[in-house]
Amino acid sequence: MENRSKTTLKSVLNILKILLGSAVFAVGIQWFFHPAALLSGGVTGIALVINYLTGAPTGVMLAALNLPLFIIALRRYGWKFMGGSLLGTLASSLFIDLLSLVKISITAEPLLAAIYGGIITGLGLGIVYSTGSTTGGTDILAKIIREKYPYVNFGTMILVLDGVIIAAYALIFGKYENAMYTVIAVYIAARVIDLVLYGSSQSKLCHIISEYSDEIKAAIVEKLNRGVTVLSGKGAYSGQDKQILLCVVKRQQIVEIKKIVKNIDKSAFVIVTDTRDVFGEGFGDISVNK
């Protein structure tokens, strides 16, 4: 009963976070990007292009463009994976159109709109992503494409898709300066998302103590393609010999590490600390400033 209550509470909190994040994201889109004729990344950017061309409501276009992607994703991943993302998409679409009814003009200066709009949209998306959900769009498309081409980095794929959308906007409208400001906005949003999700550290050092260390070690190597070092330890209270897994991962992989450990051993003891410099395979070469 207690576990069910905790699960219910967590689900309610996640729903509230998705709604809050979607509302914050909509503020950045409708009150900053739209007045300055800038774009967001992903499918939201396409919806904005359609709005600039035809005047069609951005939120309605966002929902319509995401519909086929969600149908494909639901067939592949099911409601467990897509439920939160569907809520995020519908909520952000609704909030964007509702805010269009509130005539507030904060700034139409492109640079200010790019900076502050990027911060606000990044904050909103980061809140949504922290629940394991998305607002749909290119995140889903990239996940589907990556199944066929797993060697392509997820972030790189998102960047390429966003680049295509921004380039198309520049060519269609001939607004090359606005397109360049959009690049600034998308970059800032990406950095804010990382800050919300992973903090300021570039890499994380994980110590994992579990009775199922072999299974956790195998899962980390297979799913994250990260090396794991096995240390020997002994419990001070129990006196039992234990295995301690040591693993350094990119900060964006911490969420996956937590999922792996939780799925295998909910009672595992995990320590995650920030690292300053990490050298070696997968992290970069040793460099010395002269």
Secondary structure, 3 states (H helix, E strand, C coil): CHHHHHHHHHHHHHHHHHHHHHHHHHHHHHHHHCCCCCCCCHHHHHHHHHHHHHCCCHHHHHHHHHHHHHHHHHHHHHHHHHHHHHHHHHHHHHHHHHHCCCCCCCCCCHHHHHHHHHHHHHHHHHHHHCCCCCCCCHHHHHHHHHHHCCCCCHHHHHHHHHHHHHHHHHHHHCCHHHHHHHHHHHHHHHHHHHHHHHCCCCEEEEEEECCCHHHHHHHHHHHHCCCCEEEEEECCCCCCEEEEEEEEEEHHHHHHHHHHHHHHCCCCEEEEEEECCCCECCCECCCCCC
